[in-house]
Amino acid sequence: MAEEQALKNTNLNVNNRGAEITLYWLETSRSHRILWLLEDLQLSYTLKTFKRTADHLAPAHLKDVHPLGKSPIVTIQGGQGGQGQSQSPLVLAESGAIIEYLCDHFGGDRAGLVPKRYDHHRERESNDQNQDQDRDQDRDQDQDQLLLVGSETEAWLRYRYYMHYAEGSLMSLLIVAYFVTSIKSAPVPFFIKPITRMITGKIESVYLNENLNTHFSFLESQIQSAPDGGPFLCGRHLTAADIFMSFPLIAVSGRSTISRQQYPAVFAYVDRLKEADGYKRAVAKIIEVDGSFQDV
Ligand SMILES: N[C@@H](CCC(=O)N[C@@H](CS)C(=O)NCC(=O)O)C(=O)O
């Protein structure tokens, strides 16, 4: 299999607002959630898939697209905001920033992927005649409400929290767990083994075990107490925050770091994420391009 494959979609649909979107997707990586989001936003895009190197890294030429050379990267050419065909494309990196940009510009609200920030909006009979008026009124009320600290909905507050927590707190913990496991199983000479065991044992007893327990007990109770009874983190509907949380949770559920017995709600939530239509469409897309898909 070649290191890089591409699926080019040149039929821009109306949701694209004239923008040509390209996703640089790396196997078994965080980038799968961006593919899932593109599917849920019903955007057309070009998908470039990459294999990891023998050292499990991204191929060096991803640095030609963004200086850090990590995946995901999204480029956007054209669109209605002045980035014309002749100009160089907008280059976006950092999953959270990419998700927010795509939701802001390509209908995160429309697709129900971003919870409402304030719930003052009255139930209205929606018809074409009063929609503009309603939107103006909502905007004015939103402006007024900006001053009221703490008036945001619980769903939105959770949304914002998870849009930071996934990479800011959870991923950094899971990366420590991943390295500890890798060091423990590394093929080192027998006389070195006691040293690696002592170091990893110390990290586990002083830091890792307690933090894993704290984070996953927290997540267990967050899922059980989701607004409107869940079953997603911010309430009844899947949001971009669930998509964002999918990578660390799918990754950890496939390893022995935590068990289904200890955290049944977390594992049931992961099952739900993998059953989501957009996730499955994203998997199907990879199978179409690369011939197979592996989550982590
Ligand atoms: N915080 C960044 C992390 C990006 C990142 O580290 N991506 C990994 C894939 S999961 C990567 O490209 N690894 C390959 C490498 O480091 O060479 C994000 O969320 O986008």
The ligand as a MOL file (V3000), in Angstrom:
LIG
                    3D

  0  0  0     0  0            999 V3000
M  V30 BEGIN CTAB
M  V30 COUNTS 20 19 0 0 0
M  V30 BEGIN ATOM
M  V30 1 N -2.9030 18.2230 19.8150 0
M  V30 2 C -2.7370 17.8970 18.4260 0
M  V30 3 C -1.8900 16.6500 18.3240 0
M  V30 4 C -1.5140 16.2710 16.9180 0
M  V30 5 C -0.7180 14.9600 16.9140 0
M  V30 6 O 0.1990 14.7980 17.7420 0
M  V30 7 N -1.0650 14.0520 16.0160 0
M  V30 8 C -0.4210 12.7540 15.9920 0
M  V30 9 C -1.4270 11.7090 15.5250 0
M  V30 10 S -2.5120 11.2060 16.7740 0
M  V30 11 C 0.6890 12.7110 14.9690 0
M  V30 12 O 0.6180 13.3700 13.9600 0
M  V30 13 N 1.6820 11.8770 15.2590 0
M  V30 14 C 2.7440 11.5920 14.3560 0
M  V30 15 C 4.0450 12.2310 14.7390 0
M  V30 16 O 4.1690 12.7610 15.8440 0
M  V30 17 O 4.9480 12.1870 13.9090 0
M  V30 18 C -4.1080 17.7270 17.7830 0
M  V30 19 O -5.0720 17.4700 18.5170 0
M  V30 20 O -4.2630 17.8930 16.5720 0
M  V30 END ATOM
M  V30 BEGIN BOND
M  V30 1 1 1 2
M  V30 2 1 2 3
M  V30 3 1 2 18
M  V30 4 1 3 4
M  V30 5 1 4 5
M  V30 6 2 5 6
M  V30 7 1 5 7
M  V30 8 1 7 8
M  V30 9 1 8 9
M  V30 10 1 8 11
M  V30 11 1 9 10
M  V30 12 2 11 12
M  V30 13 1 11 13
M  V30 14 1 13 14
M  V30 15 1 14 15
M  V30 16 2 15 16
M  V30 17 1 15 17
M  V30 18 2 18 19
M  V30 19 1 18 20
M  V30 END BOND
M  V30 END CTAB
M  END
